[in-house]
Amino acid sequence: MIGTRFTKYIPPKDDRTPFEQLLPLFLELLTHTSGDVEEALDWMKEIDKEQPLFSKDYTLEDFKNDLRKHGLIGDPPRKGGRTPLTGKAEQLIRQRALDQVFGKLKKSDRGTHGLRRVGEGDELTSERRSYRFGDRIEQVAMSDSIRNAQQRNVDDLQLSEGDLEVIETEHQSACATVLMLDISHSMILYGEDRITPAKKVAMALAELIKRRYPKDTLDFVVFGNDAWQVSLKDLPYLQVGPFHTNTVAGLELSMDILRRRKLKNRRIVMITDGKPSCIKRDGEYYMNSMGLDEFIVARTLDAAVRARKAHIPITTFMIAQDPYLQRFIERFTEANQGRAFYTGLQGLADMVFRDHASNRKAS
């Protein structure tokens, strides 16, 4: 090609240390192993056999020592048990999930639930207006007000009420969200790992809200045969159990949590891959994993209606494509007047983000 000169391709130099190069892989493996440090290191050892990770200059032992030096793992227990992760490591896992799910966010991308009306609110804007009786003194834009006085009379600087400008404020709302995670056995059935992407979404959503929406609250509920609340710290360690799917228990606990939050904007986000197959009746478990049990379905739809009457919309992400499951979710969504998405694992994260972002305005 005339005018074009080709040279040998030289890949860009990687200035990272061996530890910095290996850390992302270790964090990813921790998510898959539910925070088991030893198992993650064993996987790195196996990967090293196929694709060299370590060398005589930087061994697996060197990497473990660096993990301790950087404050990511604690000392191994003397009498068995797992090597503990530190809070710093847990935060890095959430950060990695955020980068993977939502992309790298700028620190300035701080969001709120904005209502499109101005007045005496709680967030400053860039807008200015004339002073009105009753405006708070801290709203007065002093530099703008002094400039107005100078323009009116440059030789005799005296502030009058007509010179005063105030900074307009905007009302903001907070949102309380409960994220429900299905940890029933079907989340790893047939060799397909659905729980790891679901955990990543939960961790990413938590980190997103923490950074962008500091006034929001986010709680986590897991449900199998029963439902229980977990903390942000617990997310990397969640594991699927030999459970059926008690959706009713998850919804009831989520609604109880949201009632205590005392916020106007409340909602539930539910990630599941299967039908409800368990409820409690007269203190006993009633289970049926064969098809859709109409008794269990009726109880689940009743819970959806109760949430609607409490003004709690439910957004359901069904990570399964079975037509009969979709028909159930359509009935469930109609009962709650909420939202439903049918998605594969690849699109799950983006859909959770889109839905969270689109439900930020108060009704």
C-alpha positions in Angstrom: 0.0 0.0 0.0 1.5 3.3 -1.1 2.3 5.7 1.7 1.9 3.1 4.4 4.9 1.7 6.3 4.4 -1.5 8.3 6.6 -2.3 11.3 6.7 -5.3 13.7 3.9 -5.2 16.3 5.3 -4.6 19.8 2.7 -5.2 22.5 2.3 -2.4 25.0 4.5 -2.8 28.1 2.7 -3.9 31.2 4.2 -1.9 34.1 2.2 -3.7 36.7 3.9 -5.8 39.3 3.3 -9.6 39.2 1.0 -9.2 42.2 -1.1 -6.5 40.4 -1.4 -8.7 37.3 -2.6 -11.7 39.3 -4.9 -9.9 41.7 -7.9 -9.6 39.3 -7.9 -13.3 38.6 -7.7 -14.1 42.3 -10.7 -11.7 43.0 -12.7 -13.4 40.2 -12.0 -16.8 41.6 -13.0 -15.7 45.1 -16.5 -14.8 43.7 -16.8 -18.3 42.2 -15.6 -20.1 45.3 -17.8 -18.0 47.7 -14.8 -16.4 49.4 -12.8 -19.6 49.9 -9.2 -18.4 49.8 -7.6 -21.9 49.7 -9.9 -23.1 46.9 -9.2 -19.9 44.9 -5.4 -20.5 45.3 -5.8 -24.1 44.3 -7.6 -23.0 41.1 -4.7 -20.6 40.4 -2.3 -23.5 40.8 -4.3 -25.6 38.3 -4.5 -22.7 35.8 -0.7 -22.3 36.2 -0.3 -25.8 34.8 -2.0 -24.9 31.5 -1.2 -21.2 31.3 1.9 -20.2 33.4 1.0 -17.6 36.1 4.0 -18.0 38.3 7.8 -18.2 37.8 10.9 -18.9 39.8 11.1 -15.2 40.4 7.5 -14.9 41.6 5.9 -18.0 43.1 2.5 -18.9 44.5 4.0 -18.4 48.0 5.2 -15.0 47.0 1.7 -14.1 45.9 0.2 -15.3 49.2 2.7 -13.3 51.1 1.8 -10.2 49.1 -1.9 -10.8 49.8 -1.1 -10.7 53.5 1.2 -7.7 53.1 -1.5 -5.7 51.3 -4.0 -6.6 54.0 -6.3 -8.7 51.9 -6.2 -12.0 53.8 -5.6 -12.8 57.4 -3.4 -15.4 59.0 -4.5 -19.0 58.4 -6.4 -20.6 61.4 -4.3 -22.9 63.5 -7.0 -25.6 63.8 -8.4 -25.9 60.3 -11.0 -23.6 58.8 -10.7 -21.1 56.0 -8.2 -18.3 55.7 -10.3 -15.1 56.4 -10.7 -12.3 53.9 -10.4 -8.8 55.2 -12.8 -6.0 54.8 -10.4 -4.4 52.2 -10.6 -7.6 50.1 -14.4 -7.7 50.3 -14.5 -4.1 49.1 -12.2 -4.9 46.2 -14.5 -7.8 45.2 -17.5 -5.4 45.2 -15.4 -2.8 43.2 -14.5 -5.5 40.6 -18.2 -6.5 40.3 -19.1 -2.8 39.8 -16.5 -2.5 37.0 -17.7 -5.7 35.3 -21.4 -5.0 35.6 -21.8 -1.3 35.2 -18.4 -0.2 33.8 -16.0 2.1 35.4 -17.9 5.1 36.9 -16.4 8.5 37.3 -16.3 9.8 40.9 -18.3 12.8 39.7 -21.2 10.6 38.6 -23.1 11.2 41.8 -26.9 10.7 41.4 -30.1 11.4 43.2 -33.8 10.7 42.8 -34.7 14.1 41.4 -38.2 15.5 41.4 -38.8 18.0 38.7 -39.9 20.8 40.9 -37.8 23.5 42.6 -38.4 25.6 45.7 -37.2 25.1 49.2 -35.6 21.7 48.8 -32.5 19.9 50.0 -30.1 20.0 47.0 -28.5 23.1 45.6 -28.7 23.6 41.8 -26.9 26.0 39.4 -30.1 28.2 39.0 -30.5 31.6 40.6 -33.6 33.7 41.4 -34.5 36.9 43.2 -34.8 36.8 46.9 -38.3 36.2 48.4 -39.4 36.8 51.9 -38.9 33.6 53.9 -35.8 32.3 52.0 -33.1 30.9 54.2 -30.0 33.1 54.6 -27.8 30.2 53.7 -29.4 30.1 50.2 -28.2 33.7 49.4 -25.6 33.7 46.7 -23.3 36.4 48.2 -20.9 36.9 45.3 -23.8 37.3 42.8 -25.7 39.7 45.2 -22.6 41.9 45.7 -22.0 42.0 41.9 -25.6 43.2 41.5 -25.0 46.0 44.0 -21.8 47.0 42.3 -23.5 47.2 38.9 -26.2 49.3 40.3 -23.9 51.8 42.0 -20.2 51.3 41.6 -19.3 54.3 43.8 -21.5 53.5 46.8 -21.6 49.8 47.5 -24.8 49.2 49.5 -26.8 45.9 49.4 -30.5 46.2 49.1 -33.2 43.6 49.0 -33.4 43.9 45.2 -29.7 43.0 44.8 -30.1 39.7 46.6 -30.1 36.5 44.6 -30.6 33.0 46.1 -29.5 29.6 44.9 -32.4 27.6 43.8 -32.8 24.2 45.4 -34.4 21.0 44.1 -36.4 18.5 46.1 -34.8 15.0 46.1 -36.2 11.7 47.1 -34.6 8.6 48.6 -35.4 5.1 47.5 -35.5 1.9 49.7 -34.7 -1.3 47.8 -34.6 -4.9 48.8 -32.8 -7.2 46.5 -34.1 -10.8 46.7 -31.7 -13.5 45.6 -32.8 -17.0 44.9 -30.3 -19.5 46.4 -32.4 -22.7 45.6 -30.6 -25.7 44.2 -31.7 -24.9 40.6 -29.3 -21.9 40.6 -26.5 -24.5 39.9 -28.6 -27.2 38.3 -27.4 -29.0 35.2 -23.9 -27.6 35.6 -24.9 -24.0 34.9 -23.6 -21.4 37.3 -26.4 -18.8 37.8 -25.6 -17.8 41.4 -22.2 -16.2 40.6 -23.6 -13.6 38.1 -26.5 -13.0 40.5 -24.0 -12.3 43.3 -22.0 -10.0 41.1 -25.2 -8.0 40.3 -26.0 -7.7 44.0 -22.5 -6.5 44.9 -22.3 -4.1 42.0 -25.7 -2.7 42.8 -24.6 -2.2 46.4 -21.5 -0.4 45.4 -23.4 1.7 42.9 -25.9 2.9 45.4 -23.2 3.6 48.0 -21.3 5.8 45.5 -24.0 7.5 43.5 -27.1 7.5 45.7 -25.9 7.9 49.3 -29.4 8.7 50.5 -30.8 5.4 49.3 -31.0 2.2 51.3 -30.4 -1.3 49.9 -31.1 -4.5 51.9 -30.5 -8.1 50.8 -32.8 -11.1 51.3 -32.0 -14.6 50.2 -34.6 -17.3 49.8 -34.7 -21.0 49.6 -37.0 -23.1 51.8 -37.1 -20.1 54.1 -35.9 -16.5 53.7 -33.5 -14.5 55.8 -31.7 -11.2 55.6 -28.0 -11.0 54.8 -25.6 -8.1 55.0 -23.4 -6.5 52.4 -20.4 -8.2 54.0 -22.1 -11.6 53.4 -22.5 -11.3 49.7 -19.2 -12.8 48.5 -19.8 -15.9 50.6 -23.3 -16.8 49.5 -23.8 -20.4 48.4 -26.6 -22.3 46.9 -28.2 -24.8 49.2 -30.3 -28.0 48.7 -33.4 -25.8 48.8 -36.7 -25.4 47.1 -38.0 -21.9 46.2 -40.2 -20.2 48.9 -40.9 -17.0 47.1 -43.7 -16.1 49.5 -41.2 -16.1 52.5 -38.8 -13.9 50.5 -41.5 -11.4 49.7 -43.0 -11.3 53.2 -39.6 -10.6 54.7 -38.8 -8.0 52.1 -42.0 -6.2 52.7 -41.4 -6.2 56.5 -37.9 -4.6 55.9 -39.4 -1.9 53.6 -42.1 -1.0 56.1 -39.4 -0.3 58.7 -37.5 1.9 56.2 -40.3 4.6 56.4 -39.5 5.9 52.9 -42.0 6.9 50.3 -40.2 5.2 47.4 -39.9 1.5 48.1 -39.4 -1.5 45.8 -38.3 -5.1 45.5 -35.9 -6.5 42.9 -36.1 -10.3 42.6 -33.6 -12.4 40.7 -34.7 -16.0 40.3 -34.4 -18.8 37.8 -37.4 -20.9 38.7 -41.0 -21.2 39.8 -42.1 -21.1 43.5 -42.1 -24.6 44.8 -42.4 -24.3 48.6 -44.5 -22.5 51.2 -45.1 -23.0 54.9 -48.6 -24.1 55.8 -49.6 -24.6 59.5 -46.0 -24.5 60.5 -45.0 -27.3 58.1 -43.3 -27.1 54.7 -45.4 -27.8 51.7 -43.2 -28.6 48.7 -43.9 -29.6 45.1 -41.2 -29.3 42.5 -43.2 -31.0 39.7 -44.6 -28.3 37.5 -46.6 -25.3 38.8 -48.5 -26.2 42.0 -51.6 -24.0 41.9 -51.9 -23.9 45.7 -48.3 -22.5 45.9 -48.9 -20.2 43.0 -52.1 -18.8 44.6 -50.2 -18.0 47.8 -47.4 -16.3 45.8 -49.9 -14.2 43.8 -51.6 -13.2 47.1 -48.2 -11.9 48.3 -47.7 -9.9 45.1 -51.1 -8.3 45.6 -50.3 -7.4 49.2 -47.1 -5.7 47.9 -49.1 -3.7 45.3 -51.5 -2.5 48.0 -48.6 -1.4 50.1 -47.3 0.5 47.0 -44.2 -1.7 46.7 -43.6 -2.6 43.0 -41.7 -5.8 42.3 -39.2 -6.0 39.4 -38.6 -9.7 38.5 -35.6 -10.9 36.6 -36.3 -14.4 35.4 -33.1 -16.0 34.2 -34.9 -18.9 32.5 -36.7 -19.1 29.1 -39.3 -21.8 29.8 -42.6 -20.7 28.4 -44.7 -22.0 31.4 -42.4 -20.1 33.8 -42.9 -16.9 31.7 -46.6 -17.4 31.9 -46.4 -17.6 35.7 -44.3 -14.4 35.9 -46.8 -12.6 33.7 -49.5 -13.5 36.1 -47.3 -12.5 39.0 -46.4 -9.2 37.4 -50.1 -8.4 36.6 -51.0 -9.1 40.2 -48.4 -6.7 41.5 -48.5 -4.2 38.6 -44.7 -4.4 38.6 -42.1 -5.2 36.0 -40.7 -8.4 34.6 -37.7 -9.2 32.4 -36.8 -12.5 30.8 -33.1 -12.7 30.4 -30.1 -14.9 29.9 -27.1 -14.5 32.2 -25.3 -12.2 29.8 -27.9 -9.5 29.9 -28.8 -9.7 33.5 -26.5 -7.1 34.9 -27.3 -4.4 32.4 -31.1 -4.9 32.9 -30.8 -4.6 36.7 -28.9 -1.3 36.2 -31.4 0.1 33.6 -34.3 -0.8 35.9 -32.8 0.7 39.0 -31.9 3.9 37.1 -35.4 4.2 35.7 -37.2 3.8 39.0 -35.6 6.7 40.8 -38.4 9.3 40.6 -41.0 9.6 43.3 -44.6 9.1 42.3 
